[in-house]
Amino acid sequence: MTIWTFFLSILITLISDLLINKLNIYMAFMVLLFIISIGILFDLIGVAVTSANEKPFHSMASRKVAGARQAVKLIRNASTVSNFCNDVIGDICGIVSGMAGAVIILKVALLIKSHSISESILNVLLSGVVASLTVGGKALGKEIGISHSKEIVFAVGKLLYQIKKKIGLNIIKD
């Protein structure tokens, strides 16, 4: 996981850094919200996989329902899937969103150039917004992940099935 984390964090940071530095403040903020949303989504998936019950997917898999086998594999590998979703992707998005927020603060500070709003106030406000969206979003995502685990795991299973079918990539090995 350490190697995955290293390369994924570099990739996500490079992409977000390139986008945020090239875009206007409004679009940069949209990228920031997207990064936060990705972290929340992966947190939700990680929680859903750890709280889902394998039984309903066995009958679906025996009837060859698309995505059911992948759902079983997700649940059987819940520890690894949760680690990847919550700790790797979720934490990377948290770190990158902090960096993105700092870049946006600098952009706003350069635009304002007046001393009516200090950079410190902007820093505190945007940090508060990023933290509250991340923490609140993840709390809501965890609640949804627990209460709708079957549907979420099945949706991810269907997505993994389509990826395997379309491009031949088997993300979760047997």
Secondary structure, DSSP 8 states (H G I E B T S, - for coil): -HHHHHHHHHHHHHHHHHHHHHS-HHHHHHHHHHHHHHHHHHHHHHHHHHH--SHHHHHHHHTT-TTHHHHHHHHHTHHHHHIIIIIIIIHHHHHHHHHHHHHHHHHHHHHH-SSSS-HHHHHHHHHHHHHHHHHHHHHHHHHHHHHTHHHHHHHHHHHHHHHHHHH---SS--
